[in-house]
Amino acid sequence: MNDQLLKKVSGEAVNLLKQLVAIPSFSKEEDKTATLIENFLQQNGVPCNRLKNNVWATNKYFDDSKPCLLLNSHHDTVQPNKAYTLDPFSPIEKDGKIFGLGSNDAGGPLVALMAVFLYFYEEKNLAYNLVFAATAEEEISGRNGIEILLPELPMIECGIVGEPTQMQMAIAERGLLVLDIVAKGVAGHAARDEGENAIYKALPDLEWFRNYSFRKVSPLLGAVKMTVTVIETDNKAHNVVPSQCRFVVDIRVNELYTFEEIITTVQANVKSEISPRSMRMRSTAISQNHPLVKAGLSLESTCYGSPTTSDKALMPFQTLKIGPGDSARSHTADEYIYVDEIYKGIEMYIQLLNQVI
């Protein structure tokens, strides 16, 4: 390992993270952080490309005859929650931590992967081309992030998705299926015996979602989890029997079921009308025999199934989700990442890729 180059790219990564934290970059509003990333790559002698708020580049000695490995993470953030006691856009470094919105999710993994890309950028005779992509709209599963960028990239064979996993390997990831459901009744006056109350018609369906268990349980991702998260009617007045009751079900699907199988089961058991909001965020998995995973295992990184969904779900090739930081800190007040986590993450990424590329 080139210690001098490692020190250089690691120091630049930490400084870049502080600059990213200082710039608000909510989903669909990432233009300023995209420009910062563009400028950073160009200042390091890397020509880069931009599509909307997505920035990408390839290694210097790109070879069309070689397969491509994608290094990807996102630079958008959620809104800061109301429990913040610190300025979410002030990158305070204290007690070995960098505080600020997006420092952990996914600023730390993003700058670590960018450092690794720069570390290998001028290497000749790599077995894989490297493609680095800093993408937008991950937090809202938006269509102008990795999904719009993939057709513009060289053909990708496999990838690393940078998310805070404590540098453990998320080799499987739950899919996210959201159902909008409507129970229909007939409007009437609450003071008289008239109408059909849509809320009461929805109750058996709500109970089914609460109690039903899908049979197949994944050793990595556990059981399919269904949660009713929203319920509402059109009523503004207290004295109207509602004609419609709408509710939303959040379903986290393991890799043993397709979305179509889930929907078929729901339709067979629920009387209300069902409409899938999206079929895009499917469950994914990477083989434990894949070279990336085998390299991680040799570095004593463990495998697990991730309950959360990332842009990995939108990639039609095998990807490994791994990165510095801790998912438990994501979207929390006074979010932070340890500086040492970034340094160790960069070093481990390099060791992992050294075995593959």
N, C-alpha and C positions, 0 to 999 in steps of 0.2 A: 504494500500500500504506500502511495506517495504521501508521506506525512505533511510535507510542506503544502502541497495542493489541497489536502484534506483540511488543514488548518485555515487556508484561505477561503475555500468555499463554505466552510462551516461558519466562520465569522461573518461572511457576507449574508448567509442565510438568516442569522439572528437579527442582523441590522434590517434586512428586508422585511422580516416579520413585524418588527416595530413600526415600520413605515406603512405596512398593510393595515395594521390595527388602527392606525391614526386616521384612516380614510373610511368613512361609511361605505359599505358595499352590500346593501341589502339586495336580495334577489331581484333581478331586472334593473338594478341601479348600480351595476358593477363597472361602469365605464372608466371611472378614475383609477380603480385598482388594476383594471386591464391595461391601461396606459402605463402605470407604474411597472408592471411586469414586462411589458414590451420594452420600455426604456432600460430596465435592468438587464435583460438579455442582450440588447444591442450594445450596452456599455461593456458587456463581457465578450463582445466580438461575435455574438450569435445572431445571424439573420433570422427573423421570425415572421410569422404570418398572423393575421387577425381576422376573425369572422365574428361580427357583432362584438360581444364581450368575451370571446374565447381567443386565447393566444396559444400558438403552438410553434414548435421548431423541431428540426431533426439534427442528428449528429453530423459533424463536419464531413466525415468520409462516408456519406450515405451511399449504399450500394444496392441498386435495383434488384440484384440477384439474391439478396439476403432477406430473410424474414424480419418483421418489425415487432419490437416490444414497446408497448405504450406505458409511459409513466404519467399518471393523471391524478390530479386532485382539483378541488374547487376553491374559488376565492370569494364566493358570495356568503353572506351570513343571514341568520334570522334577525328579527328585531330584538333589541335588548329587553329582558324582562324587567318588571317594575321593582324587583328586589335588589337591583344593583346598588351598592354603596360607593363604588368607584366610578369614575368617568369611563364608560365602555370604550371610548375612543382615545384614551390616554394610555399608551403602552408602558406602564410602570414596571420596572424590573426591581424586584424585592425578594429577599430570602431565596434566591436562586430561581425565581419564577418570573415569567412575563405575563402580566395581567392584561386583559382587554378582550373585547368582543371578537370572536373568530380566532383567537390565539391558539386554541386547542382544536377547534372544529371549523375549518380544517387548515388554518394558517401554518401550524407546525408541520404537519405532513406535507403541505404544498411546498414550503421553502426547503424542506429536507429533500424532497424529490428533485427540486430544481437544482440544489447543490450537487446531487448525485449525477444529474444530467450534465452539469458543467464539468464535473470530475472526469467523466468519460468522453466529453465532447470531442476532444482532439485525438482520441485513441484510434489507431489504425488496426485493421484486421479483426474487428469485432465479429463474433458469430451472428449477432443480431444488429440491425439498425435500431437506434433508440429514437423514439418520438415522444417529446414532452408536450403535454397539453394542460394548461391552466384554464379551467372551464367555469361557466356561469350557471345560475339557476338550479343548482343541485338541491338546495334546501326546499324548493317547491316542486321538484321533479318537472321543471319547465322544459318546453320544447326547443328553446333557443340556447341550450347548453351543449352537453356532449352529444345529444341526439342529432342536432343540426350539424355538428362538426364532423362526426364520423365519416360521412360520405366524402369529405374534403381531404381526409388523411390518407396516407399510403395504406395498403392492405395490412391490417394488424393481425398477427398470429396469436398473441397473448399479451397480458398487461398486468400492471400493478396499480391498484387504486389506493391512494393515500387517504386514510381515515384514522382517527385516533383509536388504536387497538392495543396500546402498550407493546407494540412490535410483536404481538402474537398474530397468528395467521387465521383470518376469517376465511375458511375454505368453502363455506356455504352461507347463504344469506336468505332470510325470509322474503318472500314476495309480498307486495301490498296490493290488495284488491279492495276497492271502496265501492259499496253498493248504496245507491239512492233508492229508497223504498217508499211506496205510497199505499196506504190503506184508504179505501174510499167508502164513504157513507152517504147520508142524505142530510142536508141542513134542516134545522127546525128550531123552534123556540124552546129554550131550556125550561120554561115554566109549564109547558104542555107536553103531553105524551105524544111527541111527533119526531120524525127524523130517525136517522140511524147514526149513532155516534161513532165517527171514524176512529177515535181514540180507543174505544172499547173493541172495535174490530181489529185494531192493531195489537191488542194485548196478547193473544195467543202466539202471534208471530214473534213478539218481543220475548216471550217466555221461551220459545223454541231457540232463538239465538242465544239466550242466556244458558240453556241447559244442554244443547246438542254437542256431542263430541265426535269429531271425525276419527275413524278407527286407526288409520296409519300414523304412527308416531315416529318421527325421525330421531335417530341417535344423536344427530348434530343440532337440529333445530327444534326438537320437541314436537308438541302437538300443534295443529292448526288452531289459531286463537281468533275468536270472533267477539267483537265488542261494539255494542250500540253506543254511539258517541253524541248524537244529536237527535232531538225529537221536537216537532213543532207543528202548529196548525196555522191557518190563515186568520184565525179569529183575533179581533181586537177587542170585541165586547165579551163580557162574562156570560151573557144570556143566550148565546147562540150554540146550538149543537153543531160541532164541526163536521163538514162534509169531507174533509181530507185530513189525514194525519201522515206527515212525512217524517221519516227517520233515516239516519245514516248508520251503516255498519262498516266498521274498520276490520278487515280480515287479514291476518298475517299468515301466509300460506307457506308450509314447508315444501321441500323439494320433491316430496312423494306424490303431490297432487298438482294437476294442471288447474288453471283458473276455470276452464270449461267444466271440469269435474266438480269443482266447488259450486259453480252456478247451477249446474244440473241438480245437485243435491238440495240446494236452497229452494229452487223452484218446485221440487217435488214435495216440500214440507211447509211452504209458506204460501198463504193465500193472497197476500198483498202483491202489488205490481213491483217488479224488480228491474233496475236499470244500472248496469255496471258503469261507473264513472270513467274508468280507464282499464285497459288490459295490458298496459305497457310494463308495469313494474313487477316483473315475474321473478320467482325464486331462481337462484343461480347456485352453481357449485363448481368447484375445480377438483380434478382428480388428485388424490394424495400421491399418485405416481408422477404428477407433472413435475418437470425439472425445477420450477420455481418453488414448489412445496417441498420437494426433496432437499433443495438447497437450504430452505428455512429450517427443516428438521435437523440438518447437520449442524446448524447454528443454535440448536436447542430451543428454537421457537416452537410453541405448541399449536395445535390445530383446534379450532372451535367453530361453532355455527353462530352467526350474528343475528340477533333478533331485529336489528334495524336495517333499513333499506337505503341503498346508496345508488349512485350512477352506474355501479357495477351491473345493476339489473337491465340497463339499456345497451349493454355491450354484447354483441353476438359472437364472442370468442371467450376463451377461458381467462379469468382474471383472479388475482389474489388480492384480497383487501388486507392491508397491513400498514401501520404507521405509528409514529410517536404520539404520545398523549394518551388520554383516557376518555373513552366514550361517556363515562359517568359524569364528566365535567361539561359535556356538550350542552349548550342552551341553558346553562345555569348562570346565576348571578355571579359577578366577579370571576368570570371564566379565566383560566390560566393554563399555562404549560410550563414545565420545568425546562430551563435552558439545557440542562444536562440530558434531558430526554431527546431534545433535538440533535445534540452532538452524537449521542449513542445511536439514534435512529439513522443518521446519515452514515455512520460507520457500518451499521448492520446492513443497510441497503447496499452499500458498496460490496461488502463481503458476500452478500447473497448474489448480486449480479456477477461478481467475479467468477462464480461457479457456473453461470449460465451463458454469459455473453463473451 
